[in-house]
Amino acid sequence: MKNMKKVIVALLALTMVGSLMVGCGAKKGSDSGSEKGGKAEIRFSWWGNDDRHKATQDMIDNFEAENPDITVKGEPSGFGDLEQKITTQIAGGTEADVMTLLYDWIPKFSSDGTGFYDLSKIEDLDLSTYDPEFLKFGQSNGIQNAVPLGKNVTGIYLNKSAFDRVGAEIPTTWDEYKEAAKKFPDGTFLVVCPTPRFAATLYLNQKTGLPEFDEKGELNYSEADYLEAMTWYKDLVDAKVFCSRQDYLENVGTEPVSIAQNKKFIEGGYVGVMEWTGGIASNEATLKEAGDELIVAPLPVIDGAKGAYTIAKPTMLLGIKKSEKNPEAAGKFLNDFCNGTKANEILGVTRGIPESTDAVAAVEAKGLITGAVKAGYEFAKEAEVINETPFYENGTLTAIYSQQMENVELGQSDLKTAAKELYNQTKDEAANLAVSYKLAK
Amino acid sequence: MLKNEKAGYLYILPWLIGFIVLTAYPFINSFYISFTNYDMINESKFIGLENYVNLFKDADFIKSMGATFKYTFLTVPLQLAFALFVAFILNDKLKGINFFRTAYYVPSLLGGNVAIAILWRFMFQPDGFINRFMGIFGIHPVAWLSTPGGAMTVVVLLKVWQFGSAMLIFLAALKEVPGDYYEAADIDGASKPRQFWSITIPLITPTIFFNLTMQLVNAFQEFNGPYLVTGKGPLNSTYLASMFIYDHAFKYFHMGYASAASWVLFVIIVAVTLILFGTQKKWVYYSDGGGK
């Protein structure tokens, strides 16, 4: 009996230690990018909602059917804590073979261009379907680290039905927005901006004709520019054009998030939204369910503008891990994802409208670009854009705008002090980023 | 004897491994990391006390520590008083008492989960249940989520609402108070409140001390409730130290800086706990004289 006890204890201990060893050794045992019985196996990670997950899995199934020698393991996820997950994976070398990336992850993980696989070395990947200028979004140190999938442009999308109900015309200038706001009930705001940064940088893009930062990470705007933009923004908040920070805190929260599922937006309390064109499909679908119509509004231009500019950046990018063991298989999959006719018919516009000429031809032929999405696509195609650098994606910089506008609106600061803080903090954070991205001179 | 010892060690081995791998190693390692600029991507460099010096110059950190103290000193007394009050009521022999004891514990189980957080946000929105309910009594709506005071009230109430575990411990302590003392007090003509202050409270002070210590330590480390319901809150009013640490560690990947902030918070918690232990001689009555 005593011996039996000992055996059980020893077995339990071994099991425990063994399971830990298995856990610790997971990296070595990972079969990512490996060959199994003559079949290449690759992992593909992406983020999104259920619609995107389903379309992507269907595209993977189609790819596997067309390429029986390659198996693709899908790794879908939500957007929350995504950066944390990817950073941990990259630090531990366990990232997927092919992955969707955010714009600022290119300099963050690959400041010298060696953090991801050099896509120019993959024969099966055809990048001639992209505008060479557009491809630069995915380059670091001149090396093609990722393929930018589509173009995101800032625009204003309005609930036309709500305008019709109060008998207001769709405004085309900021003064007309102020006039239209008077026709809506108290507590209504014409445009909700997930962050004041969108509106303020749109103003400064038009005023200066320059992006917020240059390629070295130097700030293109002065303290006086910021003061002007914040004063303009506050004036429109007071006129009930832009949603006030107080109202945003009450009805949305503290973070910049998509407004598509927001109760106040669905009920018409927010009559429109200033957002990337990539978000139009969700906003349109929500309003459609409520029986309302979403339209892409003409973009107002500020007085004294250097051009009718709007902000542009890539929607997302696709890259391959730097230590890829099976670049041919990963490249073949990436090529199908970016250019494949059948693949893009399946993927549709679940990641916005693709930029590859082959892909866009596939979704257009399938009749998938309709309604507000089509209007948004045409708006993006014709817009005079200013390409923002990856700094634009940085959450800390965005939070500085929100914090300073909040300080002004809740009476903790005046516009002059807030503009000074915004300028100083933005400059400091940009300097930190420039060091981190190895851009500093 | 030696064989028994070996068997004992083998029995605790699974826990020991878990403790070393998941608690002791990260704990010690975080101390080292706090002296580096580790960011998970680039090679880390030893930077001495730079993180600690920068922390005390960082207005966000100072503000988050202020919010943490405010949150702790509001929630702990309120939660303990409420838990004791409910335990006192549930100590009576009422019909269906077991149901009520379970029901009052449920909020502690639900605690800071996402569904509760969303529900809580809806309740405190301008046209939410709380404002509508107050409207019945002619009270004007309160801007709960868009004013610093309102946001702090919301997260404090959420924490106070989770009084179940403290209540259960109080209930067990109340059951230990001998009934003879109350009988003697009744005979001497002591009123019920007088009995509560002069008999019940002194006899349960060890439990009050235990609950107070545990709740203080928990409140200093609170994360879920404020993170899910109010986020940073207006003017960073509900941006607690744990959220500051989380943001720097997992949003900005300033692991060294976040580790330094964790150690500052740890030292503060230890200091507050030691102060509390130092005061127990003056107000905690142990039946065995405090082990002396």
Interface residues (C-beta under 8 A of the other chain):
Chain A: K5 K6 V9 A10 L12 A13 M16 V17 L20 D81 E83 Q84 T87 T88 I90 A91 K108 F109 R245 Q246 D247 L249 E250 N251 G253 T254 E255 G395 T396 Q403 E406 N407 L410 Q412 S436
Chain B: A7 L10 Y11 L13 P14 I17 V21 D39 M40 I41 N42 R121 Q125 P126 A143 W144 L145 S146 T147 P148 T230 G231 K232 G233 P234 L235 N236 F250 K251 Y252 F253
